[in-house]
Amino acid sequence: MLVALSTPGAILMASSAGFGALANDAGMSLFNAIFMMGVFFALPAQVVMMDQLARGGSIIGGALAVALTGVRLVPMMVTIMPLLVRPPAALSRRLAAAHFVAITAWLEGLRILPHLAKHRRMTCFLGIGTGMVGATLVGTSLGFELAESVPQAFSAGLLFLTPIYFFLSLMAAARLTMDWLAIVVGAFLGPVFYVLTPGLDLLFTGLIGGTAAYVAGRRFDGILEEEE
């Protein structure tokens, strides 16, 4: 749980403060803002739902939009769950771990869990998730209460700290050719698909860009091996 007091936790708290300020500006109550943060634990989904409600949209439409944003979490689940379910864990613990899978907790889990004994990993990840959720609840509360004393542009800018941290962490962890290709191709295709297919941009960027990076990286590495 001490991860929540580290740099990733501080960044997540600051991003949550941005959400709290925006929630205040949108006319939500503090309870609703904190409830959304605890139940969703994914800033893009919360911002999408808040935007839908602020525009007078239906709950069903907002739920569908939130479900689409959640597609990006599937690859994270696929990569981290094998570290957590050996030895087999109780269903309640697996569901709790699944709830905590978001960018920051996922990155910290991949960094810490491989170095632990298998029987300790689930407990450790639940601690990471609990600490991160706690940090977001505190950040949301602070941002909500301080919303009227900081510029709206500053509050909105805080939301970008998490994706910036994610982007820099990917660069720091990149080792293979396909890793760097995925970062470059994703950075190029992301804005393109945002314009062409808003709402599905992350999905298409990941599927097309990730597949292209994987194929090109394997082929490039194969050529280097043949030359050697």
N, C-alpha and C positions, 0 to 999 in steps of 0.2 A: 504493500500500500504506500510505501515511501516514494514510489515512482511518481505519485501525484504531486510530490513536493519538488520534483526535479524539473528540468527545462521543459520536457514534453507536457508535464502537468500544468506548468505555468502558462504555456502557450494555449493549452486547451481551456484553461480558466479565463484567459483574456478573450479568446474567441467566444466563449459562452457569455462573457460580459457584453460583447457586441450584440449577441442575440437578445439578451435581456433588455438592452436599450431599445432595440428595434421593436421588441414586443410591447414595451411601454408606449412607444410612438404609435403603434398600430391599435392601441386601445385595449390590449389584453390586460387581465389582472395578473398580479404577481403569482397567485396560486396556479393559474393556467400556464404561465410561462415555465414555472418550476415543474409542473406536472408533465408538460410536453418534453422538457429536457430529460426527466427521469425515465419516461416511457419510451421515447424515441431514441435518445442517445445517439443522434446523428444530425449534425447541424444542417446539411442540405435538406433533409426531410422536414425538419422543423421550420426552416425558412419557407419552403414550398407550402406547407400547410398554413402557416401564418399569412402568407400572401393570398392564398385562396380565401381564407376567412375574412381578411381585411377587404377584399374585393367583393364580398358578399356571395362567394361561390358556395356550392353545396358540399356537404361533408363527404358524400360519395365521390365527387370529382376530386376533392382533396386527397382522399384515401387512395384513389387510383394513381394520382401523381406521386404520392409518397411511395407507393409500391414500385413504381418505375425507378425512382431514385435508389431504392433498395437493391436493385439488380447489381449494382456495383459491389455490393458486399458479398455476393456469392463466391467470387474467386478467393476472397479473404477467408471465408469459411472453409473452402476446399483445402487451402494450404495450411491452416492452423489446427483444424480439428484432428488430423492424424497425430499431432503432438499431444493432444489432450485426452484421447479416448483409449490410450494404452497405459496401464490396464483398464478394462472397461469401467466407465464411471456411471453413477446413477443418472437416470433420465433427468431428474430435477437439476443436477449439477451441469449436465450437458446443455439444458435449456438456458440456465443462467449464464453459462459461458457464451452461448450463441448470442444472447442479448448484449453482451459486452463487446462483441466483435465490431469495432469501428476503426477508423484509420490509426489513431494514436495508440489505442490498446493493442491493436493488431501488430503494429511495428514493434512496440515494446515486448510483446509476447514472443515474436520471432527472434528478438535479440536475446532474451533471457532464457526462455524455456529449453532450447537445445542443450544448455549447459547444466540442466538439473536432472536428477533421477526421475524416471518416468512416473513413479507414484507421487511425486511432489508437484508435477506440472499443473494439474488441474487446480489444486489449491492455490498455487502461486498466481495463475491467471485470474482466478476469481478475486484474489486480493488486488491485482492490477486493475481489474474492471471496477471493483467497488471504490477504490481510491480515485479513479478517473471520473466516475459518476459523481462522487462527492465533490470533486473539484469543479465540475460543470454546474452543480447546483449552487455552490457558493458564488461562482462567477456570474451565473444568471441573476442571482439575487442582487449582487453588487451593481451589475450593469443596469438592472431595472430601477434601482433606487437612485442611481447617479445619472439617469438618462437626461434629465433636464439641465444638468450642469456641464455636459460635454456636447460638442457639435455632432450632428447626425452623421456627417461624413466620417468623423473619427470612429463612431460606433460601428458603422458599416465596414470600415477598414479593418477593425479587429477581427471580423469574421474570416479574413483572408490569411490570418496567421497560421491556421491549421493546414490549409492546402500548401502554403509555402513550406512549412515544416515537413510535410509529406514529400514534396518535390525534392527538397534538399536531402532528405533521408534516403530516397531512392538513388540519388546520385552518389551518396556516400557508400551505399551498399552494392552498387553496380560492380560486377566483376567480369561478366562475360560480354562478348560482342553484342549478343541479342539484348542484354540489359540496356546498354547505351542506345541501341537502335530503337528500343521500345520507348525510351524517354524522349528521344529526338522526334520520332514519328508521331508519338502522342501529343507532344507540344505543337506540332504542325497541324495535325488533323483535328485536335480539340476545337479550336476556333472555327474551323471550316464547318464541322458538323453542328456546332452551336448555331450557326447562321442557317444551314440547310435543314436541319432536323432538331429544332429546339425541344428539349425534353427527353430526347433519345440520344443526345450527343455523346454522353459518357459511354453508353452501351455500344454505339457504333465505333467510337474511337478505340475502345478496348478490344472489341472483336476484330475489327479490320487492322488497326495499327499493331495490336499485339501479335496477331497471326502473321502479318507481313514481317515484323521484326524477328519472330521466331524462325520463319523459313529462311529469311535472308541471313540471319546470324548463323544458323546451322550450315548453310551453303558456304558462307565466308570462312568459317572455321574448318570446313572440309577441304577447301582449297588450300588453306595454310598447311594443313596436315599432309596433303599430297606433295606440296613443294618441299616440306621438310624431309 
